[in-house]
Amino acid sequence: MKRLLKDYQVSGSGVERLLNVLEKEGFHLQDIARKKKQRLDFSAPLDQSARLEESLKSMGFSFQVLPARGLLKRVVSFHRNRFLIVISGLLLMAALCSLRFIWKINITGAGSYLGEVNGYLRECGIAPFVYKGSLDLQKLCEDLLYRLPRVAWVRAEIRGVELEIRITQGVPQPAVISDTDAGNVTAALDGVVQSILVFRGTAMVKPGDTVKQGQVLIAGKENREAGKEALVQAGGKVYARTWRSADAFVSAERLRESATGRESETSRLVTPWGTVVSQPSPDYLTYDQEIRRIYIGEAWVPLWLEKVKYKEIALEKIPEDIEATKAEAGALAMRKLLSLCGKNDEIIDKWLNFCMIEGDTIQATATAELMTEIGVYTPQISN
Amino acid sequence: MLLNDCAAWMPSIGKLRVVISENKQLLVEEHRGILEYADQRLVLGLEKGRLVISGQNIEIGEYTDRDIVVLGKIRSMEFME
């Protein structure tokens, strides 16, 4: 085991004699260095220091105890700061112990079941600052699945000091669509019927009829022999003229920025978590700002000095050419309209309408007349 | 002076030199300080390693920051890493 050593600096003549005498007296001297003719530095065990100092005095040598180093320095430092060290140790132990507890409970996906989930947790005594070892996560998941009938999946896990409960609600089973029951062909859009081709069922409209969305175009029934009526899955193609439109809005003015010449600069002290100190900003209505950030060091948190330069700008409305604006709005509306049309739609005609609305804005409406198939099979739903 | 009395027939070249006269007087040149001196045992630091001198009635005759003369009945001298 390492012995604690005390360092001495001895002055006097006859250092060789001193060393020999000390050695004969049983002192265990180490690291003996002769610095000057009459000066000697050496180390001796701490438990021999009292006797050594008496011997030095009796031999007429002047000595000086050098500052502690090595293990002794750490021991002396500990004795001086033992209060701080003990407190730090207790705080560290408290921090380590607190990690064994849950600090926060996070529930996601519960929706309308949140109240029930919280009630269950209260019943079981699961709350912030509960001991981690007392939690049975599997039982928690099983109980919640049993209590919440429309929940498909529950997962609970501990992440650090947080208990996370994730709930996934079940999706209701869709109604079963029978492929043997009867159904109709109905109109998906409003329009004027141009042609109708029936594969199965009975046509309920003829070319030239105006139909509304949802109206039955081909009924799922057929007349059989002897006046009997059979229910079938209607099938067929119904083409009709329909109309689609799309709007676009483009302003007939644009804003022009111009600098007024007024500028000012402010400074502020910021950390990653926000501004610490800040000078007030100028009362410009509209402005551009340039921010220059200078890293100034750390005082427990990183600090930056931000210099913000404000330049006041004036906004001016400049009228645009009306014809150019109309052309732009028209093109935009037409693009939107064409994106709404299906690839099988036949465009019979298309046109644009313009009007000026509030705020000097041009509204362009693109309308297209299309020939498209509007029939869609609507089954009879069976539960 | 004891240092001058010791045989100096080899010129000093700044390296360790050990001169022993019978077994009663030992000159060590170019040492690196006394690491330990107790219980009739003297450990000198060298440029590379240590020199352990032990015996009976070991005493330091002269000691400078470069050279040392050891007196007494020298029983062993050991070079260690």
Interface residues (C-beta under 8 A of the other chain):
Chain A: V15 E16 L19 N20 E23 G26 F27 H28 L29 Q30 D31 I32 A33 R34 K35 F42
Chain B: G33 I34 L35 E36 Y37 A38 D39 Q40 I58 E59 I60 G61 E62 Y63 T64 D65
